[in-house]
Amino acid sequence: MSFTQRLGQLSRDAKLTQRDLALRLDVDRRTLQRYELGQIFPFPETLVALVTILGLRFEVLFTLAPPMPLDLPVRRAVPDFENDREERA
């Protein structure tokens, strides 16, 4: 699923109309439509506002994984070798 498809799906899941989401993002509704059509890409600060409004993790916009709420723990990408050494000792 592309960013544009994901954006539309997440907006619908949050039960936000384009008008409502555009108002919360402080962008014109046509600008939001252009995001969803892939004609333009949001500025970084708009992406931050978007995930905040939708209550999601940033990476959800760019992955195929199902949305995860913000309160779930994140797995470490790099093993924690310090704790591994302490556990083995």
Order of alpha helices (4+ residues) and beta strands (2+ residues): alpha-alpha-alpha-alpha-alpha
